[in-house]
Amino acid sequence: MSHQLTFADSEFSSKRRQTRKEIFLSR
């Protein structure tokens, strides 16, 4: 479970970062 949580956290962080980058690019 701990490993899965880490993977989810990493994916969430990456997705959030990508979203922010996309917004910046769109802007």
C-alpha positions as CSV (number, residue, x, y, z in Angstrom):
1,M,0.0,0.0,0.0
2,S,2.8,2.4,0.9
3,H,4.4,1.8,-2.5
4,Q,1.2,2.4,-4.3
5,L,0.6,5.6,-2.3
6,T,4.1,6.8,-3.4
7,F,3.3,6.0,-7.0
8,A,0.0,7.9,-6.8
9,D,1.7,10.8,-5.2
10,S,4.3,11.0,-7.9
11,E,1.7,10.7,-10.6
12,F,-0.5,13.3,-9.0
13,S,2.5,15.7,-8.6
14,S,3.5,15.1,-12.2
15,K,0.0,15.7,-13.5
16,R,-0.4,18.8,-11.4
17,R,2.9,20.1,-12.7
18,Q,1.9,19.3,-16.3
19,T,-1.4,21.1,-15.8
20,R,0.3,24.2,-14.5
21,K,2.8,24.1,-17.5
22,E,-0.1,23.6,-19.9
23,I,-1.9,26.6,-18.4
24,F,1.2,28.7,-18.7
25,L,1.7,27.6,-22.3
26,S,-2.0,28.3,-23.1
27,R,-1.7,31.7,-21.4
